[in-house]
């Protein structure tokens, strides 16, 4: 395309780039243009070997580790092709590539960290988020109403959105079908005129299987430029294949073909490099593609490139693009995909989204039927993933979480007997391990001053009084509050120069700016503003209200609730739980045939009662009452999705009803390998402790057995690990207090033993740092096997917060919970023997 006598305009990926032309007097061609020979890239000197192009960095905003590994794909025409990579973030959770890893595939989903979705799109009840961008806000017309287009496209209503902070400069639209409420998809057109469509078909949406109109996420399904090039994304829905339905945790998830199992989607294949232009006869980009015609083109090999994601449903030695749909004579799949060992569920969408698969390879196929050395279905590259359960299959920690151990890229060349292949050295990863420690540590005598009795939660309590992410010890005596600040995260230097982290408290101080209430009189610490700062709430009495925490480590004047709760907070059937995911504690009350909840209105109080009928069968929903002396009822996060579930613990049975939001709870999940804590006649509910021991997000169990403390790890909300017994404390009885506390302020639990008995006055507090000096499940070492090695050291944010505070430069914003951030990165070049830190 040459429309300028002084230069040329080159189209690439929808972007017009102008390249200047230099006149050469020696040219003899009539039109003044001589084609240049292609540039040849010569090999670099020094024996350079290029790796996979992995990139490591520390996130400057969150302080967490970021790691990117590219997935091998072939370049498409005009730059239109998938740019795929998997990314690691030390602050991320589990996914189809293991703990902390995710795929860089864009999507649009409903935001859940400020509240669970309500799916009332007519009133914009939810906030939508585009991957890699800010929240999407509706486009408002000059008259104050949201933009709505009912005439441009027959059968669709179009609403436009913009990022809250503009940076994309793209047109973002939501298309809703007039006739079918469940037919909703999104479109974006970039400034380069690149069209991307999300969730055009049900296969590219994550929606409630029982109500398809409740769409939680729209996955990318098409990308098209203005020249007729396109990239098509295809997904495979979960189907329960090869899942062991005989396990207790699968009992209420339905049969293998139950549609409740089919909510999740896995990216299965990507097609690009179409031979026929997708523009219409007028040379314009149509709103919708001819899907039957597209499928015919794909079947005929008219799309030259195909990326296939292998979840165990392809032949290991000679994979073909369609192995996942091949069936034998009996009608069964030849290569059914296998479930992962750590299947897990999330419920923040308002329904269960269960991840049962893990990606094992990404295969790159070419379809050039006219080339003898390639032909149809020719494998040219693969990116292979190896996981922890393959490296250490008998490791008891594996069912908890799966970790990506290595990534290998392999090139293939078709031969008469199959393929010749050659692989790059793998990029290997190491993570911190959850190894339970059994070393008892003493708290030094200086820190124990003014703590004459054990911390049992009555006279002395663990409290993060100022929202610093570190619990201190609060005492109330004679109407005054006394507080011992916890400074344990600051390392203590030993005589040999080593720095160790041990429990340490500052001397007791009087809380001068104290509300005019007594904790012994019923006042409680609650975070009504959801800002991480503890407010002092007075729930009973003639005037309920709160004292809100301020920035000067004091409290503002008393504010009565504008909407008070006409309930007795001493009612044993009343519990505080976040039912809508907005960070505020709502009130949940169990009655004989119903659940009653009062939504939190933050500092204004609580809403009026809303009643939800209980299920007639406890297998379908909770039929419990909190004040049941025959069993233990708790509110804890068992699945790791950040929502508190209703948990029932009996001797030999642990089950829970997952929180679906707005006082809705899912079917009962009975966990496998539920422990027998003690003999039937000796089991005591008061000896149970619930805590997230390893900081993974799921709640673990601790039982104070007479023979020692027994620890049970939660394995992804499905089952329990083998008990680990700690015979570390002098005794375990009713006279001592044993509490799981984040004593060291690093996000993992310590088991703190304290005693009020005179015989223990010299060593009245001891503790076991269950996870040791390092938080588990974090990436600590990357090796590319080409001589480069990267080691990462972490520290909790509380360490830096306290150091800055003691140095006289306190943080403007405090974190109410510890975050493990990168403290030090060491890069080692084993070839040149250099070390950079």
N, C-alpha and C positions, 0 to 999 in steps of 0.2 A: 504494500500500500504506500504509494508515493504521491502526496498531494502538496508538496512544497518544493519549488525548484532549488531551494538552498539546503534541503535536508530531507530526511525520511521519517515517517511516523510509524513506529513499530507497535503492534498490538500484542500484549502479553497479559493473560489472565484478566482481561477486562480493563486493563490500564493502558493508556496511550503514552508511550515514551518516545520522545523526539531525539533522534541521533543526528548530529551534524555530519555533513559530508565534506571531505577535504578534496579540492580539485587537484588533479595530477596532470600536468601538461603532456606527459608521455602517453596518455591514453589515446587510443586510435579508434575506439568504437564509436559508432555513429551517435548513440544517445548519451554518450558521456558516462557510461556506467560499465564497470568491469567487475564481475563477481570475484570476491576474495576467496582464496583457499582457506579451508578450515584451520584454526589454530590447533597445534598439537601440544598437549601438556606433557612435558618431559618429566621423567621421574626425578624426585629430589635426591640430592647427594646425601651421603652419610647413612645410607641404608634405612631411610625413614619408612615406617610401616604405619599406615593410618588405621586407627581403631574404629569403633562404631560411632564415634562422635558423641559419647556420653558427656553430660555437663553437670557439674556440681556447684552449688552456691548456697549461701545462707540467706534466708529471706530477711531483708532489712526491716520489714514492717513487724513481723511476728517473731523473728529470731529463730525460727525453726529451720530444719535442713530441707533443701530442695535439690532434687536429683532428677535429671531427665535422660532417658535412653531412647534414641530414635528406633523406629520400626522400619525395616527395609521395604521400600516400595519403589516401583519404577516411575519415572517422571511422565506426566501426561502431556498431551498437546496443548500448546499455549499456556503452559504452567498450570493447567486445570487437572488436579489430581490430589489425592489425600496426602496430607503431611502429618503422619501419625507418630506418636511417641507415647511412652508411658512415663509418668511422673511420680516421684516419691515426695511426700511431705511428712515430716516427723510428727505433725499434729493431726494427721488424717487417720481414718479408721480402716476397717477391713473392706475388701472389694474383690472383683474378679481377677485381680493380679496379686492378691495377698495383702498382708497388713501394710497400710500406708501408701500403696500404689494404685494409680488410676490411669485411665486412658484419656488422651486429649481429644475427645469427641464432643463437639458442642451440643448443647441442649437448652431447652427452656423449661423451668420447673417452678413450682410454687414455693415461696420462701417459708421456712418453718422455724427459724430461730427466734422470731418475735411473736410466735403464735401459730398453732396448727391450722391448716387450711379449712375453710368452711364451705368452699365450692359454691358460693353465691355470686356468680360472675356478673349478674345483672346490676348488682350494687357495688362491684369491685371490692368484695370482702377480703380478697387475698392479694398479696404482692407477688409479682412474677419476676424471675431472675433469669437473665441470659448469661450463659457460661462466659466467663472472662469479662463481664461488664457489670455495671451497677444495677440496682433495682430498676425495674421498668415502671414508669408512671404513665397514666393515661394522658393523651394529648387533649388539651382543653381548648374549646373554641372561645372566641371573644365574648360570647354571651354567658360564659361560665359553665356550659354543658360540655360533656366529653364528645370528642369527634366520633361521628358515626356515619358510615357510608353504606346506603342500601341500594344504590343504583348502578354502581360501576360493574359489579359482577352479579349476574342473575343467580338467585338462590343463596346468596351469602351476604351477611352483614359484616362489615369491616370496621374494626376499631384500631386506632393507631396509638403507639406508645413511643416513649423516649427514655433513654437511661436517665436516672436521677442526676448523675453528673455526666454531661455529654462528652463523648470522646470518640464514639464510633462514627458519628455523622451518617447514620444509616436510617433508612425508612423501615420501621418495624411495625408489623400489622398482625392482628389476630382475626382470622376468618372463621366465622361461625355459620353453620348451615341453618337456613330458615326452617327446614322440615325435620332435621334430625339433630336433637340436642347434643348427642354424643359425637357429632362430626365437627370437630373444631381443630384447626391447625394454625400454625404461625408462619410468617414469611418475613424475611429481611432482605433489603436491597442495599448493598454497600455503595459508597461513593464511586467505586470502580464498576458499578453496574453488574455486580455479581449477586444473583438471586439464590437464597438458601431457604429451603422449606423444612419445617419441623413438624413431625407428627401428622403427615398427610393421611396415613392409613392406620387402622387399629394396631397393626403389627409394630408401628414405631411410636406407640404411646404406652405409658405406664398408667393404667387406670384401674379403678375398683372393679374386680371381676363381677361383682354382684350389681354394679351400677356403672356401666361404661361411660356415663356422662360425667362422672367424677374423675376427671383426668388430672393426674398429679404432675406428669412430665411429658414433654414432647421432644422426641429424639430426632436428630438430623436425619433426613431421608433423601434430600436432593440438593445438589448445587449445580447451577447452570449459569453460563456466561452469555454474552450477547452475540456470540458467533456460532452457537449451536452445540458447544461442548458441554458435557454434563458428567457429574459424579453421582452414582446412585448407591444408597446404603440400605442393606437388608438385615432384618433382625430375626432372631429365633426366640420364641417364648418358652418359658419354663414349662415342662410337661410332667415332672415327677419321675422320669425314666430312671430306673435302677436305684431309686431312693428306697431305703429299707423301711417299708411301712410297718414292720413289726416292732420298731422301737417305740417306747412310750411317748416320746415327744412328738411323734408323727401321728398319733392316734386321732386327734381331732382336726387334722388338716385335710381330711377327706381322702377319697380314693385317688388312685393314680391319675385318673382322667377328670378329677374334680376341678372345676374352673377356678376355684379359689387358689389353686396352685399356680395359675398361669399369669399372674400379675407382672412378674419380672420379664425383662427383655435383655438379650445378649446380642451385641453386634456380631453378625455372622459373616457377611460378605460385602465387599465394595466393588462396584463395576464402574469403569471409566474407559476412556479412549474409544468412544463411539465412532463407527465408520460413517454413519449417516447423520447429517446435521439435524438437530432437533428444533430448528426454526420452522415456522409455518411457511406457506406458499408466498406470503407477503414479506418474508424475511424477518418476521417479528417472533419474539419469544412467547409461546402460548402460556396461558395460565395453568393449564393442566396437561400432563403428558398422556399419550395413548398407552395406557398400561398394558393391554393385551399385545399391542404391537411391540412395545419395549421387551416384553418377555419373549416374544418370538425372535427378536434380534439377538437377545442374550443366548437363547437356545441354538441359534445358527452361528454363534461365534462372531457376531458383528461388533461386539465390544471387546477390544483387544487386551484389556488388563482386568485382572480380577484378584482381589485380596480376600483371603479366606481365613477366618479365625477358627482354630481347632481347639475344641473343648473336650478332646478325647473321642470325638466322633468321626475321625478319619484314620485311614490306614497309616500305621507308623512308618512302614518302609517305602510304600509306593502310594502316597496320598493323591487323591483325585478331587477336583472341586466339589463334586456332588456325592462324596462318600456318605455324608450325613443323612441322605435321603434314600440311599440304596437299601433294598430289602431282599431277603432271601426267599426261597420257595415257600416257606411257611408264613410269609408276610411280616416277619419281624425285621427290625433294622439290623443291617449287617454290622454297623459300627455305632451302637448306641452310646451316647455320651455318659460319662461316669460322674457321680456326685463327688464333691470334695469332702474331705474329712472334717472340715470346720464349717458346715452350713450355718448360716446365720440369718436372722430376720430383723427388719426395721419396720416400725409402725407409725412413724411420724406423718405419713401420708394419710392416716385414718384407716388404713387397711394394711394387711401384711404384705410386704415385699420381701420375698425370701430368695437369697442368693445361694444356689446349690452347685454352681459350676465354677471352674477356674480355668483360665485360658492357658493352654500348654504350648501352642505355636501360632504364629501368624505366617501364612503361606502366600507367596506371590506367584501367580500364574500368568502366563502369556498365551494368547490365542492368535497365532499367525499361521493359518492353515496352509498358506502358499509357501512357507519356508520349511524345507525338509528337516533342518536341524532343530526346528521348534515345533511347528504344527499346533494342534489344538491341545489345551489342557497341559501345557508344559510348565513344570515347576522350575523357577529360576532362582528364587531366594526364599529363605525362611528365617524367622526370628524365633528362637526356641527358648522356653522358660523352664527352669528347674526350681523346684520348691523344696521346702524343708522336710516334708513328709516323704519325699523321694530320697533325700540324702540320708536322713536318719529315720527310717520307717518305724523303729521300735521306741522312739523317744516319747515318753509319756506326756510331754508338753505339746506335742504336735496337734492333738485334737482341739487345743485351745485356740490357736491361730496358725495360719499357714503363712510362711515367709518366703519371699522370692530370694533364692540363693544365687542364681546366676542367669545371665542372658547371653546367648550365643547366636551370631549371624552366620548363616551357611549359604554358599552359592552352589547352584546345581547346573549341570550340563547334560542334556539328554544323550543317551548312548543306545546301542542296539540291545543292551541287556537291562536297561533301566536308567539310572542317573549316576554320573560321576559327581562327586561333591567335595568341597573344600571349605573349612570353617575358619573364621577368625578366632583368636583366643577369647575365651568367655570373660565377660565382666562379672566379677563375683562380689557378693555382699555378705557382711556379717552384722549380727544384731546382738544387743544385750539379752541375756537369758534370764527368765524368772526362776532363779535358784533360791529356795528358802534358806535363810540364815538361822542359826540356832545359838548365836553368841549373845550372852546377856551382858548388857552395859549398865553401869551405875551412873546416876546423875550426881554431879559433884555437890559437895556439902554447901557451897556458897549458893548454888541455884536452889537448894532445898530450904533455905532459910524462910521462916514464916509459913511453912507447910507442915504443920505438926501431925496431920492425919492423912489418911489415904484419900485419893480423889475419886469419890464415888458418885459425884454429880449432885450431892445435897449441899454441904457447906462449901465445897470447892468444885468448880466446874471448868471444863475446857471450853474456852470461848475466844473467838477471833473478834475482839472487842472493837477494833477499828477497821475491819475489812482489809487486812494486809495479806491475807492468804496463809497466815501462820497462827495456830491456836495458842493462846496464852492461858494462864490460870487466873480465874476471877474468884474473889472471895467477898462475901458480904457479912459485915460484922457491925453491930450497933448502928445500923442505918447508913454505914459508909461502905464504899466499894474499894477494894484493893486489887491491884492488877500486877501480875508478873509477866513482863513481855518475854516472848520466846525469840531468842536470837540464835537458835541452833543452826540455821543455814550458813552462818558465817564460819568458815573453816578455822580450826584451831591448829596453830603450828606446834609441832612436837620438837623434842630436843634434837632429833636426827634430821630436822628440816622438812619432814613430811607434813602435809596438811590433811587433817582428818576432820570429819563432821561428827560432832557429839552434841547431845542435849545440853543446852545452856539457857538459863533465864537471867534476866536483869533483876536487881533488887526490887522488892515490892514497892509500888508507888500508889499513892492515893489518887483515885479518879476524882479530880476536883470538879469538873463540869459534869455533874451527875444529875439525871432526872430525879424528880421528887417522888420516887416510887420505890417499892421494895420488891426484890425478886422473890423473897419468901412469901410475899403477899399475893403472888399470882402474875406479876409482870413477866413478860417473856421477850427474848430477842427474836425479831422477825425482820426480814428484808421486804418491806412493803413496796418500796420504789423500784425494786429489781435492779439496783445499782451496785450491789455487792457490799453496801454499808449496812450494818445491823441497826435497825430501829428498835426502840423499846415500846412494846405494845401493851396496853392495858385492855384486856378483852372483856373482863367482867366488871360489875359495878354499875352505878347509875349513869356514868358517862364514859363509854369506851372510846379509846383514841390511841394516839401514838406520839412519841417523841422521836422526831426524825434526826438521824445522825448528820452532822455537818462536817465541813472540811477541816475544822480546827480540833478534831478529836473530842468534840462535845456533842450536845444535842440541842435542837431547836425547841422553842416553847411547845407546850402541849397543844395538839390539834385533835379535837373530837371528830369521830367519824361522821360524815354526812349521811351515810347509809349504814346504820348499825345492824348487827346480827342479833336477832332475838333467840339466841341459843346459849345454853350453858356450856362453856368451854371445858368444864370438868366432866362432861358426858363421856363415858368410856367408848361410846359408839361414834365419836366425832374424831376425825383425823384431818390434818392439813396436808394437801397434796396438790401439785400443779396439774390441773386437768386439761388445760388448753395450751400448754407449751409456751406461755408468754413470760415465764420466769416468776410469776406471782403465785403464792400459795393460796389455793382455793380451799373451801371447806367441803368435806365429804362426810356424810352421815349415813350409816347403815340402819335400815329399818327392816321389819319382817319381810315385806314383799317388794321393797323398792330401795333405790339409792337416791339420796337427796343431796344436791350440791348447791353451793352458793359461790358464784364467781367473784373472784377478787377484783375490786375496783381501785386497786393500789392504795394510795393514801386516803381515799374517800371511804373505804370500808368494804362491804360485801353486798352483792346483789340479793334480790329476793330468791326464795327457794325455787329450784327446778327439780322435778321429780322424774326419775327414770325407773321403769318397772324392771324388776329382776327377772332373769331368765328362769324358766320352770325347771331347767336341767342345768346342774352346775358344770356339765361338760361344755355347755355353750356360753356360759357367763357366770360370774360370781354370785353365789347365794350365801355368802358369809355375813356374819355380824362381827364387828370388831371386839365386842365384849364377850367373847366365847372363851371360857376358861379351859376348855378341853383341847385347844389348839392354839398355835401362835400365828397371828396375822400381822404381816409387816407390809410396809410400802417401800419398795426398793426397785432399782433398775436391774432386771435380770437379763434382758436381751442386749443391753449396751447401746440403745438408741437414744438415751438421754431422758426418757420418760419413766416415771415411777409406776411400777406395776403393783397389783395386789398379790401378795405372796402368802401362801399357807405352808407352814412347816410342821410336819409330824415326824415322829420317830419312824424312819423308813420311807417317808414320802415328802418330797418337796415339789410343789406345783405353783403355777402363777397364772394370772389372767392378764394378758398384755393390755396396756393402756392405749386406746385408740383415740382418745381426746374427747372432751366435752361429756364426761361421765359415761362414755362407752368403753366397754372392755371386750376383748376377743375371747375366743374359745380357750378352755383350760389347756395349758401346756404342762404335762407331767414330765419332770426331768428324769432321765435315765441315771442309773447308778446312785439313786438317792440314798444317802448314808443312814445306817443305823447308828445313831449317836451314842447310845448307851443301852444297858439292859432295860427291859420294859418297865420294871418297877423302880429304876433309878434315874430314868430320863427326866430332866428338869428344863422346862422352857427358859427359865431365867439364866441358864448357862449358855444360851445361844448369843452369838454376836454376828452381825452382818457388816461387812466392810469390803470396799474395793481394795484388795491387798496390793495388787500389782499395778494399779493405776490404769487398767485397760478399759474401764467403763462398766464392766459387768460386776455384779455383787457376788462376793465370795462368802463362805461360811466359816465360822470359828466356833468350836464347841469346847467348853472348859470342862474336860473330863477329869475325874478324880485322879487318873493315872498320868495326866498331862494334857497340854493343849493340842487339839486336833484341828488341822487346817484343811479345808476342802476348796479346790479351785473350780470356779464356774467355767465350763467349757462351752462358750458361745451361746449360752442359754439353752443348751440341749441336754447336757448331762453334767456329772460331777467327776472330778479326777479322784485318784486314789488318796486316802487321807495321809497327811504328813504330821506325825506326832512330834511335839516339842516338849521334852522333859527338861525344861530350863529354869523354871521358877521353883522357889523353895517348897511351895505347896499351892494347891488350887482348892479353895474351899469358900464358904460363904462369908468368911471374915475378911477376905481380901478383895480388892477391886482389880479386874483385868479388863482393860478397854482398848479397842483398836483406835489409834489416834495418829494423825499425820504430825507426829512429834517433831520431825526434822524439817518440815515445811517443803518437802520435795515431791508431793503428790502421791506417795505410797504410804502404806500403813505401817506403823510400829505397834507392837503389842506392849502396853504399858501396865506394869504390875505395881500396885501401891497398897500399903497396909497401914491401918491405924493402930495396930497392936504395939504395946511398949517394947516388946522384944525386937521389933523391926525398926526402932526409931533411928538407928544409925544408917540403915539402908532401906528407907521407907519407900523409895521409888526406884524401879529398875525397868529396863525395857529391852526388847528385841527388835532390831531393825530388820524386818522380815525379808526385804528385798535387797539388803546390803547398800553399797554406796552408789549403785547405778540403777536408774529406772529401767525396767525391762521393755522389750519390744522396740528399741530405738536402733536405727542404723548407725554403726560406729566404724565400719571399715569398707572401703571400696578398692578393689584391685582389678586393673584391666589386663593383667598378665602380659603386659608389654613393657613392664618396668615401672609403671606409675602406681602408686598406692596412696590413698587418702584416708586419714584417720580423723575421727570427729570426737570431741569431748564436749559433754553437756554439763549444764549447771541449772538449778532451778532459778526462776526469776526472783524468788524471794532473797536469794543471796545478794544479787546486785541491788535490790531495793533497800535492804538493810545497810549494805555498805555505803550507798549514797546518802541514806538518811543519817547515819552516824558521821559522815563526812561533812554534813551541813548543806547538802544539795538534795533535799527530798524530791521525790517524783511528784509532778503535778497530778497525775492520775495513778491511783493505786489499783493493783490487780487483786481481786478477792480470792483468787486461787492460783497456785503455782503453775507456771508453764516452763517446761524444759526447753532451754534455748541453747544455741551453740556458744560455747565458751572459747573453744580453741580448735583450729583446723591445722593438721600437720600433713604436708605433702612430701612423700619420699620418692625420689628418683633412684631406683636400684641400679640403673645403667651407669649414670654419672656419679652415683653415690652422694647425691646432694639431698639435703633435708631442709624443708621450708616450713616455718611455723609462724 
